[in-house]
Amino acid sequence: MAGAAARERSSSAGLLSIGQVLARLTPEFPALTSSKLRFLEVQGIVTPTRTESGYRKFSQDDLDRLRLALTLQRDHYLPLVVIREYLADVDAGRDPAPPSAVPSIVAAPRRYRRDELLSAAGASPQVLNDAISTGVLTGQDAYNDQSVAILRALVALDRHGIEPRHVRAVRQSAEREVALIESALTTLLRRTDAASHAHARELAPELAKRLDEVRAIFVRTALDRLLS
């Protein structure tokens, strides 16, 4: 036991525990927590070593990577996927663009007038009017790609007798799911620092994905009963 403890102390010499990392970084990033550090590890930003007892140990390189990732989140609002790709380029010896110059991964959204929306979705004015009157779509001067996708789906459903008014319950269900996600992220959303909001933006799609998986299972199970 004593020999194993000595070897563990020797192998972790010069490395930092989670507590020591927090002590060095929280003056710059007050919202940083041990759970956020573990989240960054899961996301591939750092890969700390483990002692024989399973404790995480961070190197100076890990500390520098964490400081860079947190700075990019706070000051440039970059998602972790972009930060991870930038660090991977650095690790591979490539010369990536400076982090502040990383282009946005979100293209400028296209806007559609009413007639353009109808044409893009292959919809009749009646289907669009029904969608707006039932609250499935919101009437606007200009519509986005999501509106096109929704209206196109409504056209396909309408051919089988499923009208926009029937889909209203689907939208209401989606809003309840968003309320669940909002409740789960309440602590992060109440904070005013950029890092917490960036963390919330990373977690929200993951929670939505899990809810989608659960819903899909329920639907498949119900369909199996219907068709059996």
C-alpha positions in Angstrom: 0.0 0.0 0.0 2.7 2.5 1.0 4.8 1.6 -2.1 1.8 2.1 -4.4 1.1 5.5 -2.8 4.7 6.5 -3.3 4.6 5.5 -6.9 1.4 7.4 -7.4 2.9 10.6 -5.9 6.0 10.2 -8.0 4.1 9.7 -11.3 1.9 12.7 -10.6 4.7 15.1 -9.7 4.3 18.4 -11.5 0.7 17.6 -12.4 -2.4 19.4 -11.1 -5.6 18.0 -9.4 -9.0 19.3 -10.4 -8.9 21.5 -7.3 -5.6 23.0 -8.3 -6.8 23.7 -11.8 -9.9 25.4 -10.5 -7.7 27.5 -8.2 -5.7 28.7 -11.1 -8.5 29.3 -13.6 -11.5 30.5 -11.5 -10.0 34.0 -11.0 -10.4 34.4 -14.8 -13.5 32.2 -15.2 -15.5 32.5 -12.0 -18.3 30.2 -13.2 -15.9 27.3 -13.8 -16.7 24.2 -11.8 -15.4 20.7 -11.5 -18.4 19.4 -13.5 -17.6 21.9 -16.3 -14.0 20.6 -16.3 -15.3 17.0 -16.6 -17.6 18.1 -19.4 -14.7 19.7 -21.3 -12.8 16.4 -20.9 -15.8 14.4 -22.3 -15.9 16.9 -25.2 -12.2 16.2 -26.0 -10.8 19.5 -25.1 -8.3 18.0 -22.7 -7.3 14.4 -21.8 -5.9 14.4 -18.3 -3.9 11.4 -17.1 -5.3 9.2 -14.3 -3.6 7.9 -11.2 -3.8 4.3 -10.2 -6.6 5.4 -7.8 -8.5 7.0 -10.7 -7.9 10.6 -9.9 -7.5 13.1 -12.8 -4.2 14.9 -13.1 -3.8 17.9 -15.5 -0.5 19.0 -17.1 0.5 22.5 -17.9 -0.5 21.8 -21.5 -4.0 20.8 -20.3 -4.2 24.0 -18.3 -3.2 26.1 -21.3 -5.8 24.3 -23.5 -8.5 24.9 -20.9 -7.7 28.6 -20.7 -7.8 28.9 -24.5 -11.1 27.0 -24.8 -12.8 29.0 -22.0 -11.5 32.3 -23.5 -12.9 31.4 -26.9 -16.2 30.5 -25.4 -16.4 33.7 -23.3 -15.0 36.2 -25.7 -15.9 34.8 -29.1 -18.9 32.6 -28.3 -17.4 29.8 -30.3 -19.0 26.3 -29.9 -16.9 23.5 -28.6 -16.9 21.7 -32.0 -15.1 24.6 -33.5 -12.7 24.9 -30.6 -12.0 21.2 -30.7 -11.2 21.3 -34.5 -8.9 24.3 -34.0 -7.0 22.4 -31.3 -6.8 19.3 -33.4 -5.2 21.4 -36.2 -2.7 22.7 -33.8 -1.9 19.2 -32.5 -1.4 18.0 -36.0 1.2 20.6 -36.7 -1.0 22.6 -39.1 -1.2 26.4 -39.0 -4.9 27.1 -38.5 -6.4 30.5 -38.7 -6.3 32.5 -35.4 -9.2 31.5 -33.2 -10.8 35.0 -33.5 -10.8 34.6 -37.2 -12.6 31.2 -37.3 -15.6 31.7 -39.5 -19.1 31.2 -38.3 -20.4 27.7 -39.1 -23.9 29.2 -39.4 -24.7 30.5 -42.9 -26.7 33.6 -43.4 -30.4 32.4 -43.4 -32.4 32.9 -46.6 -35.7 34.8 -46.3 -38.8 33.9 -48.3 -41.8 36.1 -49.2 -45.2 34.5 -49.0 -45.2 33.5 -52.7 -41.7 32.2 -52.5 -42.6 30.1 -49.5 -45.6 28.6 -51.3 -43.4 27.8 -54.3 -40.5 26.3 -52.3 -42.9 24.1 -50.2 -45.2 23.2 -53.1 -48.1 24.3 -50.9 -51.5 25.8 -51.7 -52.5 29.1 -50.1 -55.2 27.3 -48.2 -52.7 25.0 -46.4 -50.5 28.0 -45.5 -53.6 29.9 -44.2 -54.7 26.9 -42.2 -51.2 26.5 -40.7 -51.2 30.2 -39.7 -54.7 30.2 -38.3 -54.1 27.1 -36.1 -50.8 28.4 -34.8 -48.5 25.8 -36.5 -46.8 28.6 -38.4 -46.7 32.3 -37.5 -47.7 34.8 -40.2 -44.8 37.0 -41.2 -43.6 39.3 -44.0 -40.6 37.0 -44.6 -40.1 33.3 -43.7 -37.0 31.2 -43.1 -35.9 27.7 -44.2 -37.6 26.1 -41.1 -40.9 27.5 -42.3 -40.3 25.9 -45.7 -39.5 22.6 -44.1 -42.6 22.7 -41.9 -44.9 23.7 -44.7 -43.5 21.0 -47.0 -44.2 18.4 -44.3 -47.7 19.8 -43.8 -48.4 19.4 -47.6 -47.3 15.8 -47.4 -49.5 15.1 -44.3 -52.5 16.9 -45.8 -52.5 14.4 -48.7 -53.3 11.7 -46.1 -56.0 13.7 -44.3 -53.8 15.0 -41.5 -54.5 18.7 -41.6 -52.6 21.6 -39.9 -55.1 21.8 -37.1 -54.2 18.2 -36.2 -50.5 19.1 -36.0 -51.1 21.8 -33.5 -50.7 19.2 -30.7 -47.3 18.3 -32.0 -46.1 21.9 -31.7 -47.6 22.1 -28.2 -45.7 18.9 -27.3 -42.4 20.4 -28.6 -43.0 23.5 -26.5 -43.4 21.3 -23.4 -40.1 19.6 -24.3 -38.4 22.9 -24.5 -39.8 23.8 -21.1 -38.2 20.6 -19.7 -34.9 21.6 -21.2 -35.2 25.1 -19.9 -35.9 23.7 -16.4 -32.8 21.4 -16.6 -30.6 24.4 -17.6 -32.1 26.9 -15.2 -28.9 27.2 -13.1 -26.8 27.9 -16.1 -29.3 30.3 -17.7 -29.6 32.4 -14.6 -25.9 33.1 -14.6 -24.7 36.2 -16.5 -21.3 35.1 -17.6 -20.7 34.0 -21.2 -19.1 30.7 -20.3 -22.3 29.5 -18.5 -24.4 30.5 -21.5 -22.0 28.8 -23.9 -22.3 25.6 -21.7 -26.1 25.9 -21.9 -25.9 26.2 -25.7 -23.8 23.0 -25.8 -26.1 21.0 -23.5 -29.5 22.1 -24.9 -29.1 20.2 -28.3 -27.9 17.1 -26.5 -30.9 17.1 -24.2 -33.2 17.7 -27.2 -31.6 14.8 -29.0 -32.2 12.5 -26.0 -35.9 13.6 -25.9 -36.2 12.9 -29.6 -34.8 9.4 -29.0 -37.4 8.7 -26.3 -40.2 10.0 -28.4 -39.1 8.0 -31.4 -39.1 4.8 -29.3 -42.6 5.6 -28.0 -43.9 6.2 -31.6 -42.3 3.0 -32.9 -43.8 1.0 -30.0 -47.3 2.4 -30.7 -46.9 1.7 -34.4 -46.0 -1.8 -33.7 -49.1 -2.2 -31.7 -51.2 -0.6 -34.4 -49.8 -2.8 -37.2 -49.6 -6.1 -35.3 
